[in-house]
Amino acid sequence: MRRADGPSLPRGGDLAGLARRVVVLGIAVGAPIITVTWFREGSSDPWVRWGYPPLGAALVVFAWILVRKQQWAIRAALTILVLLEALWIVIATGRIADAPDAETAWASLLPTPLLGVVVCLIVGFLFQRTRTALVHGLVFAVLFTAVVAATLSRLPDSGDYLWVSTRYGVYLGVYLVLLLVLSRAKEHVTAAVADAARADATASQLRDMAYLDELTGIANRRRLLDELGFQSGLVSDSHPVGVVYFDLDHFKQVNDAFGHDLGDRVLRVVAEVAGRTVREGDVLARIGGEEFVLVAPATDHGQAVQLAERLRQALPQELAVAVGVRVTASFGVTELRPGEPALSVLRRVDELMYGAKAQGRDRVHS
């Protein structure tokens, strides 16, 4: 059964999901490079031989968490981020300490340790709040730069490279400012997406209020008139549209004998039973009281009569089981005519329904 909703607004992008996918892609590209580097340089570089296997394992585990255990993503990201930061500091100081002079020491930091610091700053902004990521990044950048400069100062001819390491620290600060700007923009986009989602939900609620019957949740009279007007422009020999109008028999006696609460339950059960009986694409509406109308596109007169008969037979049995009261209904069936006004076909099918009432109720008249 087709609902009364109009077209929904497009949903905003999932920025957290995008961050996860970007990191997974980065790991997928970086892991083979780490593996090849380990095979090529591990025998000659102890920092590669002992440092890269745990690095690769941590990245693989992180990628698995991002793909399969997304609820752990934030905690895992922060844990692995801190471990990576510590690893780059250890590798940097170890390589500098092993070098014979400052020039060789600085060259040993290119490109991986220095680039790894930049990657850590990016990951921090992807998985932390902006202010937290900024403070975290500043602490790490200052600590890394200070440790590198202090270790370099112990080597011969370190003066120029102390200035180079300081300049690198300044670049890291500028990079953090750029990340801050981008992160603020991300937060604004996230807020805009959330506002759009709330507006979409509000619009959906307003559409429901405008086009749905409050008691039964099916279409109301306004929605029915819109559907009849729309279908009247499509009616042709190859696209008949059946219209079924039914009214519960002696419903006032049900309200008088059992109360309006039970009467409301009867109406809700009628809507549920009819909703299960009709097809996807049909529109079922309650137009007031105990009166219901069904618009069935691509349904000729004979098929509409058969549909009405199924409903007529099902309703009393279903109501007896669900509510404990057996209530019948009288049906009128017709076909919509090309260009016919909605009120015109409703008057015509209403007269047919009253013909069923006049013939003794609990029957289909067409």
Secondary structure, 3 states (H helix, E strand, C coil): CCCCCCCCCCCCCCHHHHHHHHHHHHHHHHHHHHHHHHHHHCCCCHHHHHHHHHHHHHHHHHHHHHHHCHHHHHHHHHHHHHHHHHHHHHHHHHHHHHCCCHHHHHHHCCCHHHHHHHHHHHHHHHHCCHHHHHHHHHHHHHHHHHHHHHHHCCCCCCHHHHHHHHHHHHHHHHHHHHHHHHHHHHHHHHHHHHHHHHHHHHHHHHHHHHHECCCCCCECHHHHHHHHHHHHCCCECCECEEEEEEEECCHHHHHHHHCHHHHHHHHHHHHHHHHHHCCCCCEEEEEECCEEEEEEECCCHHHHHHHHHHHHHHHHHHHHHHCCCCCCEEEEEEECCCCCCHHHHHHHHHHHHHHHHHCCCCCEEC
